[in-house]
Amino acid sequence: MTKKLTITGSADLIATVPHLLGSQPKESFVVLTTRGNTLGATLRMDAPAESAPLDYAQMMTTYAANDEKATGSYVIVYTDETGEDGPFPYAEHVTALSIELSMARMPVRQVLLVTSVHWGTYGTAERNPLDAIKDSQANATLTYFGSATDIDVYNPALLGRWALPVEAPDGTEEDLETACEAWATVLDADGMPDTETARALAAAFQHRHLRDYLFRDTITTHNGSFGDVLTGKFTGRPDWARVDRAEATAFELMKVVPAGQRAPMLTLMGWLQWLKGHGSQADRYLKLAAEDVSDFRLAVLLRELINRGHVADVARNENMSYNRRLI
C-alpha cells in the first residue's frame, strides 16, 4: 500500500500502528517519528518492566534517531499494567523518553495510552472505546486497500508432524552449484516448489556453508561478501518481491522437514524481517530458531545484533528500504 493517507485525529493515528508493524502491539512502547506533517519511522519496544527509565529512553531514542529526517514524534503506550499509577503507567519512563526525544530534536507532539478496554490521551481521564479505532477512517481505508494486521508467516499449526528428516549434502562445489541454481529457480518462478525440490533445498539449508550462500543469493544486489550481506550492505535496492517470495518459500520448506531441522529456515525468515526493518518480528523468528535447534548459532548472533539496537544498513536507506510506508 503506497497511497497517501490523511490522519485526522488520535484514533486514526493509533489505527495505523498495527498496519505499519504487521501486528497489534501489546505491553509495548511505540514511537512514530514525524517529518513535518508526515509520518516517518515506526518503532516498537517491549514495555520497560525493570529497565531504568533513562536507559530505556536512551535506547529507544537511539532507534528513532535512525530516521535522520525526523522533526518530531508521537509516543503510544500499550499496557494493562496500570497498577497504582492509574492513568500514568510507566510515568518515569514516559517522562525520560519525552526528554530524550526532545534533546534529539524529535519533540513529542502527543502521548497516547491504549489498554485492552479503552484508549485516551496519556495522563488524563479520557476513556475512549476501542471501537473508535476500529471504525476510524484510517483503519477503514487501509483495510479497503488490502493492508492487514497480525500478519504472521510462521504458523506451527500448518506444519506437518510426520515429515521424514533430510540429510545435508556433503558441501562439495557441485552441491553448492546445484543448491544455488535450485534456489534461484524457485525465487524467480511463480508458485511454490514441489515436494522433491523443497526437500532438496531444505537439506541444503542444513549445511552451514551451503546455507550461507543461499542467504547471500536471496539478495541479487550483493557484493559477494557474506558479512556485508548479513548486515544489509547492498550495492543497490534489493528486489523486495523476491525477498517476500524467499520468506514464503522458507515456510514451505519447513513443511517438508520435522522439528529440529527448521532452524535454518526460521533464521532466514528472521533475517529477512530484520532487513525490512521489522525488528520485533525478526526477533520472534530467531528465538524460535534457537528453540528448534538449541542455541542455533546464526540465530543467536543475529538476535544479539538486534537486541543491541543495530538496524540493518538497507533499512536505514530511504531509497533502498522495504516499502511498506502507508502515509
C-alpha positions as CSV (number, residue, x, y, z in Angstrom):
1,M,0.0,0.0,0.0
2,T,1.6,3.3,-1.1
3,K,-1.4,5.6,-1.3
4,K,-1.4,8.8,0.7
5,L,-3.4,8.6,3.9
6,T,-4.7,11.6,5.8
7,I,-4.6,11.4,9.6
8,T,-7.3,13.5,11.1
9,G,-7.1,12.5,14.8
10,S,-5.7,10.3,17.5
11,A,-7.9,7.3,16.6
12,D,-6.6,7.4,13.0
13,L,-3.0,7.6,14.3
14,I,-3.5,4.6,16.6
15,A,-5.2,2.7,13.8
16,T,-2.2,2.9,11.5
17,V,0.2,1.3,14.0
18,P,-0.7,-2.4,13.6
19,H,-0.8,-1.9,9.8
20,L,2.7,-0.4,9.9
21,L,4.1,-3.1,12.3
22,G,2.1,-6.0,10.9
23,S,0.7,-6.9,14.3
24,Q,-1.2,-5.4,17.3
25,P,1.3,-4.2,20.0
26,K,0.8,-5.5,23.5
27,E,2.7,-4.3,26.6
28,S,4.8,-2.1,24.3
29,F,6.0,1.4,23.7
30,V,5.7,2.7,20.2
31,V,7.4,5.8,18.8
32,L,6.3,7.2,15.5
33,T,8.6,9.8,14.1
34,T,7.3,12.7,12.0
35,R,8.8,14.7,9.2
36,G,6.8,17.9,9.1
37,N,3.3,16.8,8.6
38,T,4.0,13.2,7.5
39,L,5.0,10.1,9.5
40,G,8.4,8.6,9.2
41,A,9.6,5.5,11.1
42,T,7.6,3.3,13.4
43,L,9.5,1.7,16.3
44,R,8.2,-0.7,18.9
45,M,9.9,-2.0,22.1
46,D,8.6,-4.2,24.9
47,A,7.3,-2.3,27.9
48,P,10.2,-1.4,30.2
49,A,9.4,-3.8,33.1
50,E,12.5,-3.5,35.3
51,S,14.5,-1.3,32.9
52,A,15.8,2.0,34.3
53,P,13.8,5.0,32.8
54,L,16.9,6.7,31.4
55,D,18.4,3.6,29.9
56,Y,15.2,2.6,28.3
57,A,14.6,6.1,26.9
58,Q,18.1,6.5,25.5
59,M,17.8,3.1,23.8
60,M,14.5,3.9,22.1
61,T,15.7,7.4,21.1
62,T,18.7,5.8,19.5
63,Y,16.4,3.6,17.4
64,A,14.3,6.7,16.5
65,A,17.4,8.7,15.6
66,N,17.9,6.3,12.6
67,D,15.3,8.4,10.9
68,E,17.6,11.3,10.1
69,K,14.9,13.4,8.6
70,A,12.6,13.3,11.7
71,T,11.5,16.6,13.2
72,G,9.0,15.3,15.8
73,S,7.4,12.2,17.3
74,Y,4.4,10.6,18.8
75,V,4.5,8.1,21.7
76,I,1.9,5.4,22.3
77,V,2.0,3.3,25.4
78,Y,0.2,-0.1,25.1
79,T,-0.3,-1.6,28.5
80,D,-2.8,-3.0,31.0
81,E,-0.2,-2.8,33.8
82,T,-1.6,0.5,35.2
83,G,-1.4,-0.6,38.8
84,E,-1.3,2.2,41.3
85,D,-0.2,4.7,38.7
86,G,-3.7,4.8,37.3
87,P,-3.6,7.0,34.1
88,F,0.1,7.3,34.4
89,P,1.6,3.9,33.8
90,Y,5.4,3.9,33.4
91,A,5.3,7.6,34.2
92,E,9.1,7.9,34.8
93,H,9.8,6.1,31.5
94,V,7.4,8.3,29.6
95,T,9.0,11.4,31.1
96,A,12.5,10.3,30.3
97,L,11.6,9.3,26.8
98,S,9.9,12.6,26.1
99,I,13.1,14.4,27.3
100,E,15.4,12.3,25.3
101,L,13.4,12.6,22.1
102,S,13.2,16.4,22.6
103,M,17.0,16.6,23.1
104,A,17.4,14.6,19.9
105,R,15.3,17.2,18.0
106,M,12.2,15.0,17.8
107,P,9.9,16.7,20.3
108,V,6.9,14.6,21.3
109,R,3.6,16.0,20.0
110,Q,1.4,13.7,21.9
111,V,1.5,10.7,24.2
112,L,-1.4,8.2,24.0
113,L,-2.4,5.3,26.2
114,V,-4.0,2.1,24.8
115,T,-5.3,-0.7,27.0
116,S,-7.3,-3.8,26.2
117,V,-10.5,-1.9,27.0
118,H,-10.0,1.8,26.2
119,W,-7.7,4.4,24.8
120,G,-7.1,8.1,25.5
121,T,-4.5,10.9,25.9
122,Y,-1.9,9.7,28.4
123,G,-2.2,11.1,31.9
124,T,-5.8,12.3,31.5
125,A,-9.1,10.8,32.5
126,E,-10.0,10.4,28.8
127,R,-11.5,7.0,28.1
128,N,-12.5,6.2,24.5
129,P,-13.8,2.8,23.3
130,L,-11.6,0.7,21.2
131,D,-14.3,0.6,18.5
132,A,-13.4,4.2,17.8
133,I,-10.1,2.9,16.4
134,K,-11.6,0.0,14.6
135,D,-14.2,2.3,13.0
136,S,-11.7,5.1,12.2
137,Q,-11.4,6.4,8.7
138,A,-7.7,5.4,8.6
139,N,-8.4,1.8,9.5
140,A,-11.3,1.5,7.0
141,T,-9.1,3.0,4.2
142,L,-6.1,0.8,5.0
143,T,-8.3,-2.4,5.1
144,Y,-10.1,-1.4,1.9
145,F,-6.8,-1.1,0.1
146,G,-5.6,-4.5,1.2
147,S,-3.5,-3.8,4.3
148,A,-3.9,-6.5,7.0
149,T,-2.8,-6.6,10.6
150,D,-1.5,-9.6,12.6
151,I,0.5,-10.9,9.6
152,D,2.4,-13.9,10.7
153,V,4.1,-16.1,8.1
154,Y,5.1,-18.7,10.6
155,N,2.2,-20.8,11.9
156,P,3.2,-24.1,13.5
157,A,-0.3,-25.4,13.3
158,L,0.1,-25.6,9.5
159,L,3.3,-27.6,9.6
160,G,3.3,-31.3,9.2
161,R,4.3,-33.6,12.1
162,W,5.3,-36.7,10.2
163,A,7.8,-35.5,7.7
164,L,11.0,-37.5,7.5
165,P,14.3,-35.8,8.2
166,V,16.5,-34.8,5.3
167,E,20.2,-35.4,5.0
168,A,22.5,-32.5,4.4
169,P,24.7,-32.7,1.3
170,D,28.5,-33.1,1.7
171,G,29.0,-29.5,0.7
172,T,31.0,-30.1,-2.5
173,E,31.3,-27.4,-5.2
174,E,28.8,-29.5,-7.2
175,D,26.4,-29.5,-4.2
176,L,26.8,-25.7,-3.9
177,E,26.1,-25.1,-7.6
178,T,23.1,-27.4,-7.6
179,A,21.6,-25.7,-4.4
180,C,22.2,-22.2,-5.7
181,E,20.6,-22.9,-9.1
182,A,17.6,-24.6,-7.5
183,W,17.2,-21.6,-5.0
184,A,17.4,-19.1,-7.8
185,T,14.9,-21.0,-10.0
186,V,12.4,-21.2,-7.1
187,L,12.7,-17.5,-6.3
188,D,12.4,-16.4,-9.9
189,A,9.3,-18.6,-10.6
190,D,5.7,-18.2,-9.6
191,G,4.2,-20.6,-7.1
192,M,5.9,-22.8,-4.6
193,P,8.4,-25.7,-5.2
194,D,7.2,-29.3,-5.5
195,T,7.9,-31.6,-2.5
196,E,11.1,-33.1,-4.1
197,T,12.6,-29.7,-4.8
198,A,11.5,-28.4,-1.4
199,R,13.2,-31.3,0.5
200,A,16.4,-30.9,-1.6
201,L,16.5,-27.2,-0.7
202,A,15.7,-27.9,3.0
203,A,18.6,-30.4,3.0
204,A,20.9,-27.8,1.5
205,F,19.9,-25.3,4.3
206,Q,21.1,-27.9,6.9
207,H,24.7,-27.5,5.6
208,R,26.2,-24.3,7.1
209,H,28.4,-23.5,4.1
210,L,25.6,-24.0,1.6
211,R,23.1,-22.2,3.8
212,D,25.3,-19.0,3.9
213,Y,25.4,-19.0,0.1
214,L,21.6,-19.4,-0.2
215,F,21.2,-16.5,2.3
216,R,23.5,-14.4,0.2
217,D,21.9,-15.3,-3.1
218,T,18.5,-14.3,-1.8
219,I,19.7,-10.7,-2.5
220,T,20.6,-10.1,-6.1
221,T,22.4,-6.8,-5.4
222,H,25.1,-8.3,-3.1
223,N,28.8,-7.6,-3.5
224,G,29.8,-11.2,-2.8
225,S,30.7,-10.7,0.9
226,F,28.5,-12.7,3.2
227,G,29.4,-10.4,6.1
228,D,28.1,-7.4,4.2
229,V,25.0,-9.2,3.0
230,L,24.2,-10.3,6.6
231,T,24.3,-6.7,7.8
232,G,22.3,-5.4,4.9
233,K,25.1,-3.7,2.9
234,F,24.0,-3.9,-0.7
235,T,25.1,-2.3,-3.9
236,G,21.6,-1.3,-4.9
237,R,18.0,-1.6,-3.9
238,P,17.1,-5.3,-3.3
239,D,14.3,-6.9,-5.3
240,W,11.9,-6.9,-2.3
241,A,9.3,-9.0,-4.2
242,R,11.9,-11.7,-4.4
243,V,12.6,-11.3,-0.7
244,D,8.9,-11.8,0.1
245,R,8.9,-14.9,-2.0
246,A,12.0,-16.2,-0.2
247,E,10.3,-15.7,3.1
248,A,7.1,-17.5,1.9
249,T,9.3,-20.3,0.4
250,A,11.1,-20.8,3.7
251,F,7.8,-21.6,5.4
252,E,7.0,-24.1,2.6
253,L,10.4,-25.8,3.2
254,M,9.6,-26.2,6.9
255,K,6.5,-28.2,6.0
256,V,8.7,-31.0,4.5
257,V,11.0,-31.5,7.4
258,P,10.4,-32.4,11.1
259,A,11.1,-30.2,14.1
260,G,14.8,-30.0,14.7
261,Q,15.5,-29.2,11.0
262,R,13.5,-25.9,10.7
263,A,16.0,-23.6,12.4
264,P,17.8,-22.5,9.2
265,M,14.6,-21.5,7.5
266,L,13.3,-19.7,10.6
267,T,16.6,-17.9,10.8
268,L,16.2,-16.9,7.1
269,M,12.7,-15.6,7.9
270,G,14.0,-13.6,10.9
271,W,16.9,-12.2,8.9
272,L,14.6,-11.1,6.1
273,Q,12.3,-9.4,8.5
274,W,15.2,-7.6,10.1
275,L,16.3,-6.4,6.6
276,K,12.8,-5.0,6.2
277,G,13.1,-3.1,9.4
278,H,10.7,-5.3,11.4
279,G,12.9,-6.0,14.4
280,S,10.2,-7.4,16.7
281,Q,9.0,-10.0,14.2
282,A,12.6,-10.8,13.3
283,D,13.5,-11.5,17.0
284,R,10.5,-13.8,17.3
285,Y,11.6,-16.0,14.4
286,L,15.2,-16.1,15.6
287,K,14.0,-17.1,19.0
288,L,12.0,-19.9,17.5
289,A,15.1,-21.0,15.5
290,A,17.2,-21.2,18.7
291,E,14.5,-23.3,20.2
292,D,14.2,-25.6,17.2
293,V,17.9,-26.3,17.4
294,S,19.3,-25.5,20.8
295,D,21.3,-22.2,20.5
296,F,21.4,-22.3,16.7
297,R,24.5,-20.1,16.3
298,L,23.5,-17.8,13.4
299,A,20.1,-17.1,15.1
300,V,21.8,-16.3,18.4
301,L,24.3,-13.9,16.7
302,L,21.5,-12.1,14.8
303,R,19.4,-11.8,18.0
304,E,22.3,-10.3,19.8
305,L,22.7,-7.8,16.9
306,I,19.1,-6.8,17.1
307,N,19.0,-6.6,20.9
308,R,21.9,-4.2,20.8
309,G,19.8,-1.9,18.7
310,H,21.5,-2.4,15.4
311,V,19.4,-1.6,12.4
312,A,20.2,-3.2,9.0
313,D,22.0,-0.8,6.7
314,V,19.4,-1.3,4.0
315,A,16.6,-0.3,6.4
316,R,18.4,3.0,7.1
317,N,18.4,4.0,3.5
318,E,15.1,5.5,2.4
319,N,15.9,4.8,-1.3
320,M,16.7,1.1,-0.7
321,S,14.5,0.1,2.2
322,Y,11.4,-2.1,2.1
323,N,8.4,-0.1,1.0
324,R,5.6,-0.6,3.5
325,R,5.0,3.1,4.0
326,L,1.3,3.8,4.4
327,I,1.3,7.6,4.8
